[in-house]
Amino acid sequence: MHHIGFFICPNHRILDLAGPLGAFEEANILIEGDAYRLTVISKFGGIVVGSSGVPIDTQPSLDTAFDTVLFIGGNIGSFQNPDTIATAKDLTARSVRVASVCTGAFLLAETGLLDGRRATTHWRLAPELQQRYPQIRVDADRIFISDHNVWTSAGISAGIDLALALIETDHGIAIARDVARELVVPYRRSGGQSQFSAMSQMEPESDRIRMALAFARDHLVEPLPIERLAEAARLSVRQFGRAFRSQTGETPARAVERLRVEAACGRLQSGSEPIERIAQSVGFSDPERMRRAFVKLHGHPPQAIRRAGRQDSSP
């Protein structure tokens, strides 16, 4: 039996815990055996209250050796406590596999375990993670990252994506897919988390406009004229153009450009992939068009974004 410990602190986010916990629970149901032993732990055990006010009964971390320990995200301030950091170091030292959900990466960072590794966290806090811990190679666009036996995931619901990947590692792709079906979530979420930072700035009320944005996000590499987006929204071109502008404040072309820039940003900051290849992979017809889009939206060309990312990650 694979023993998983879910380490929580006061003011943790309940979905950071419940998402992956539910995925492993579903794996147990589907396998019809004791695939996973699931234990929610804290430093001293007892009741721990999360940011939602919901009390969670926990077991003390003590000296139990876990096969996997997941550090659950929450208020970053809770991760600065020296006793909490010492407990986290002890847990990582006696666990075969270590993972974090959302801001749990900040606690892992305090232990030093992420130094020299690739890691991710919630897109909004990724720049802060990089600034605070320059030894980490932060990839702001990934839903989750596996660096040998250390796994990190993006914001909140990405803990489910992380759990599905761990289940696949442990029990194969078929079981992981079945778990995803039972949870009614994508088995492999398309795109990176930058899609959500871009789309969060455009909050249409209409389901049809949201459908068009989701379609654009999932097909960035392809041509996306207004006619195609209108078809995805099941509206006439005229109706779609008028509704899109009134609900998002953007033209469809500008919105697609913004999504493409956001998708390119994470890749620029996280590696040395040629800019020409990045431009092509997110749907820009050539690097010059991507350069103009970056300057318009960020005030800097892609090369400057990449240089800034490298400077931030230098010790």
Order of alpha helices (4+ residues) and beta strands (2+ residues): beta-alpha-beta-beta-beta-beta-alpha-beta-alpha-beta-alpha-beta-beta-beta-alpha-alpha-alpha-alpha-alpha-alpha-alpha-alpha-alpha-alpha
